[in-house]
Every structure is written in C-alpha cells, then in structure tokens.
Amino acid sequence: MGFRVIYSLVIMDYHGDWLTSLAWFIVFMMILTSPSILKTYIHRISKDSETGTKSNSFWRHKPITPIVNKQDLQLSQKINPDIKSYMMQIDSFIEENNFFRQQGLSINDFAHKLKMPKSHLSFLFKYHSEISFTDFKKYVRIKNAIQLIDNDYLKSNTFDSLAKEVGFTTYNTFFISFKEVTGKAPQNYLSAMEKDVVR
C-alpha cells in the first residue's frame, strides 16, 4: 500500500515536471515566433528619430545560439576576428544609404552591395543578430518612414506613397509592419507627433 502511494507520488511529480517544462517550452516558442518581438525596438526607433543616434543594438558579438553545424563552425573561425567590423559596416551603410527603399531586395542583393560574401552575411544574421534579415529589412524601412514623417513628408504626400517610398509593395504590408515595429498605426504615430509639436 505504502509502495503504491510513493509510486503514484513519484509518477505524479514526474508528470508535473514534464507538464511544467512543456508549458515553459510553449511559452518560449510563442515568444520566439511572435512578430511582437519587434516591439522591443519601439523606444529605440523613437529615440533614434528624436536624437539622431545610432542604436542598432540587436547585434551580439557572441553567438546567440550554439554553433553546431560543422560548416558554420569553420566559417565562425574564419570571420570571428572581423565580426565587429562587419557589424559596423552594415550599420554605417544603413545610416548613409536608403538601400532598402528598393522593393524585392534579397540577402544576396544586400551582400553584393556591401561587397561581403553572402555566407558571411547569412552567418551574421543567423548567429549574431536578435532579428532575422527579413525583420531587419522591415525595421530599417520603418525607421526610414519615421524619418520621413518627422521631416514633414506627409504634408504633401499620402501614406500610400510613403509606403512605396520606403520599399513596401502595398500600403497594407506597410501598415502591418509599422504597427509591429512601433506598436502604433501610422496615423496614430503622426497624431502623437503633431500633439508633441503643439506642446
């Protein structure tokens, strides 16, 4: 009888630990796959547009995830001494150019423009960036849109033309991306900005 009670407590504890682990794993996966991850950059973008400072701090000098692929390990040894300069090259290029305002750009196009091997650029986004290349492109385009809004682009242009100006194919994709990155609809961002100017 006592053995049965102990056995069922052990089994229940085992299942309880397993269920807790599963619950945490599901929460972790939801955080990783949620587009709202970009919301962590809301304040960063606002501060960038207000102060003109550079803060693309989604780069990490140490790998974010373990490098287990043999080919990636070899590449890591090859580019590790230059990793910081690659990050600085990307950041300064983005600050000085409006490259992503062109539609349909791929990581190959970006690597070619940077004169960097595509394998190196892919490696950087895979292991040293908190966001994917697709989200990076979205972030840069929305940052460009905010700069244009702050410079009164919308006084003589529409939101639709703003979307196309910064590289989005449709206003709908621009609207969704703007809200993901800033937490506000473009119109709400403009209204808040106008209220700040009035104050």
N, C-alpha and C positions, 0 to 999 in steps of 0.2 A: 504493500500500500504506500509506504513512505517513498519507495523507489519510483512508483508511478507519479507521485506528486513532484518529486525532484526532476524526473524525466520531462514531465509536461512543463515545468517552470523553465528548464533549460531550453526546450524546444520553443516555448513562447518568447523567451529572451532572444533566441537566435532569430526568430521571425521578426520580432520587434526591431532588432538591429538592422536586419535586411530591409524592412519596410522604411525605416528612418533613412538609411543610405539611399534607397530608391527615391524617396521623396526629395532628398537633397540633390540627387543627380538630376531629377526632372526640373527642379528649380534652377539649377546651374545651366542646363541645356536651354531653358526658356530665356535666361538672361543672355546667353551667347547668341541665340538665333533671333532675338528680338531686334527690330530696327530701331527701337528706342535707345539702344546703346549710344547712338549718335547724340542723344540728348545731353550726354556728359560734356559735349563741346559747346553747349548753348552760351554759357557765360564767356567762354574763350572767344567765340566769334564776336560777341557784343563788345568785349574789351578790345579785341583787335581792331574793330571798326572805329571805336572811340579814340584809342590811343595810338593806333598805327604800329603796334608792337607785333613782333613775330612770336607765335607760341604754338607751333605745330608739335606739341609735346606728346603726340601719340607714338613717336619713335622711341624705341628702347635699345640701349646699347648691348644689353644681354638678351639672348633669345627668350621670347615669351613662352614658347613651347619647346619641349626637348627635341633635339635634332637626332632622329634615329635612322633616317634614310642614309645609306652609305654614300650616295652621290652628293646629297646635301652636306654631309659631314666633310667631304673633300672640298666642296665649294666654300664651306664655312672657314676652313683653314686658309684657303686662298684669299678670301676677301676680308677676313677679320681685321687685318691691320688698317684697311681703308674704310671700314664700316661707318665711322663718324663723318668722314669726308663725303661719302655717298649721300648720307642723310642731309648734310649741309648743302650739297649740290642740288638735291631735289627741292629743299626748302627755298633756297635763293632763286632757283629757276621759277618756282611757282610765284614768288613775290614779284619778280621782274617781268614775267610774261603772262599773257592770258591764253595760254595754250589750250586749256580745257574748254574754252568757249567754242571750239570746233566740235561739231557733232560726230558721234560714232568713233571716237578715239579708243584704241585698244592699248594694252600694256606694251605691245610691240611698237606702236607709234611713239609712245612716251619714251621707251628705252632708246629708240632711234634718235629722237630729238635731244635726249640727254647725252648721246654718244656713249651709252653704257650698255654692256651686254644684257640682253633680256633675262638671262639666267640670274644675273646679279640682282636686277630689279625685282624679279619674282621672289627671289630668296629674301630680300629685304621686307617685302610685304607679307611673306609667309611667316617669318620668324622674328622680325624686329619692329613690326607695326601693330598697333592695337586695332586697326581697322583694315579692311580689305582694300584692294586697288579700286574696286567699284565704289565703295563708300568714300574713299579718299577723293576720287573724282567728283562725287556728289558734294562733299564738304567744300572743295575748292570752288566749285560752281556757285554754291550758295553764298560762300564768302564773297565772291565777285558780285553776286546780286545785291548783297547788303551794302557793299561799297558803292555800287551804282545808285541804290536807293538813297544812301546818305549824301550822295553828290547830286541829288535832285533829278535823277534820270526820269522819274515818273511824272515830273511836271509837264513834260512834252511827249511822253510815251506811255504805252499801256503795259499792264502786267504781262500780257501775251508776248509783246515784243521784248520785254525784259527776259522772259523765259528763253526765248530763242537767242537773244544776245549773249547769254551766259552758257549756251550749249545744250539746252534741253530741246527735245523734238516737239513736245507738246506742253501746253500750259498745265495740264493735269499732272504730268510727271513732275514738273517744277513745283506745283502746289504741294504735292505729297512729300517731296524731298525737302522743301523749305520747312514744312511743319515737323518732319522727322528731326531735322538738324537744329532748328531754333525753338521748337515747342509752340510756335505761333504760325497762324496763316499769314501770308504776305501782307494782306490788307490790315491785319491786326498789328503786325510789326510796324507798318507805315503809320498807323494811327497813334501807336505808342510813341513813335519817334517824333511825330508832329506835336503831341502833348508835351514832350520833354523840351522841344524848341520853344513852345509858348511860355513855359515856366521860366 
